[in-house]
Amino acid sequence: MIRLYDQDLRGRARWPFHGWKVYFLCELHDEDAGPFQASEVDAVAFFAEDDLPELSMRTPAEQLAHAFAHARDPARPADFD
């Protein structure tokens, strides 16, 4: 685990339930990423940091910047809200 975000600290209106976003640094052992079986995913792809597609509002660019920083330096300590 490289980052734990408390969604209630993100400057958005409070929801009637609490949410956390957790990022993990993983290693790919099989270069074939498909087929992927999940109801909310229709495709899988890998992107370089400077070649990301348009991001969902649920995944802010600064959160991904932290993830890429951890990928460049695996010894970096985990971040917690």
Buried (B, 14 or more C-beta within 10 A) or exposed (E): EBBEBEBBEEEEEEEEEEEEBEBEEEEEEEEEEEEEEEEEEEEEEEEEEEEEEEEEEEEBEEBBEBBEBBEEEEEEEEBEE
